[in-house]
Amino acid sequence: MKSDNSTELNDLAFEQSHFVPMIYLPPAWKPHEGMKREWVITDFPPVPRKKIKKAPGVYAFVVEPNIFSLIPASGLFYIGKATNLYDRIGAYIGELNKGFTQTRRPQIWRMLNLWNGHLKYYYTITDNVRLAEELEAKMIQAFRPHFNRQYDAETSKTMRAF
């Protein structure tokens, strides 16, 4: 049976819209080996939202397919810091209710909406905002998550070379 080319193109476009390159760079992990953090994990969006602490910290969005009991199939998509984790998660929840043309952060909107129902929100509390900023910077340097678009100048230069 002959296939419909437009259907194949639509399927390919849909598949490509979900493509996310991941970087696994062991030399970037080395300086952080042995660093331990206590993480709280919840579905995104969290229900109820009030279980998120009103404290400074670092958070991460992880996509988890939750199929075949294969946890390593998960992917770290985004790392951020917050002066108040409760308020920050509210901003992300708001992105779910916006149309694409209404968002000021299209990459974040894409992440939240394309993988809605499969995202986990990880967070760890820090003693203050300065520590959150330091931890966020170290984590971005180590993991280089796809939806964190702003890298330091040297990393950006290296990434553009390839």
N, C-alpha and C positions, 0 to 999 in steps of 0.2 A: 504494500500500500504506500502510495506517495504521501510524504509529509508536507504540511503547510509551512512554507518558509517563514511567513510572518509570525507564526506560532513559535517556531524555533528561535527566531530573533528576539521575540518578547521573553522567552524563557532564558535566553542567554543574557539579555539586559537585566532581567530580574536577578539572575545568579550573580552577575558582575556587581550589582548594587550592594551585594552582601560580602564582597571580597574585602578582607582586611589583612594586610601583610603584618606578620609578626617578626620581631627581631629577637634572636636568641644569641647573645654575645657574652660568653663566659668571662672574658677579660673585664667586662664592665661590672660583673657580679663580685669579682674577687675582693675589692676593697670593703665590701659589705657583708662578707661571710661572717657568720656568728652573730649578726645583729638580729635580735629577737624582738618581736612586738606582740602584744595581745590584741587580737582583732575581734570585733563583733561583726557577725555576718547576718544579713537580713535580705529578704527579697526586695526588689525595687519594682514599684514603690512600696515602702514599708507600711504595713498595716498592723497596728495603728502607727501613725507618724510619731506620736508622742514618746515612743520607745527610743527614739534617737536623742542622744544627750545634747544639752545646750552648753557645749564646751568646745574649746579649740581642739583641732585634730587634723588628721589626714584621712582621706577616703579614697576608695578605688572602686571602679565599676568593672566587674568581671562577667563575661558572658559564660553561662553554664548550660549546655544543651540538656543535661539531665537525662541522657539516654544510655542504655547499656551499662549503667553503673561505672562509667569511665570518667572519673573526675579529672584526670589529666587532659581531657579534651577541652577543658575550659581555657579561656583566653583573657588576659588582662588588657582592658581597652583604654582605661583612663585613670589618672591619679590627680588628686587635687588636695588643697588645704582649705581649712575653714576657720574663721574666728569663732563661729557658732555652727556646729554640725547640723543642728535642728533647722536653723534658718537656711542653711545652704541646701539641704535636701529638698526644702520647699521650692527653691528656684528650679531644681531639676524636675520635680513633679509638675510644675507649671509648664515646662516644655512639652509634656505629654498632651496638654490640652490646647496647644497652639497649632496653627497651620504652619506649613513650611515657610510661607511668605511673611509670617509674623515674627519669626525668630531672629534674634541677633547673633545666634551661634549655630549656624547650619550644620556643622560637623557634630556638635553635641546633640542637636535635634535628631539628626540621622541615627546616631548611636542609640539614643533612647527609644526611638520609634521603630526602627527596623528590628531591634532585638528585644522589644518589650515582651515581657513574659518569660524571658530567659536571662535577665540581668540580676546579678547579686550586688548588693552594696556592702562593701567592707569598710569599717572605720576603726580607727584607733585614736584614743584621746591622748593629747599631749598636755604638759603642764602650762604651756603658754603658746602664743601665736608664733613667736620666734622659733621655738622648737618644731612647730608644725611646718614652718617654711623650710627649715633645714632638712627635715625628714622628707618632705615632698621633693625637694631638689635632689636628694640622694637617690630616692626611688625612681624618679624620672630618668636620671643618669644611668641607673642600673638596668631598668626595664625598657625604656624608650617606647612607651605605649603609643599605639597608632593615633589615638584621638587627642593626645597632647601634641599639639602642632609646634610649640615653641621650645626649641632646644637651645642650648648654649651655642655660641658662634662656631666653635671648633667642631662640635657634633654636626651641626647643620651643614657645614662645609664638607665634611667627610661623607655625609649621606647624599649630598648633591653629586659627589664625584662618581657615585655608582648609579 
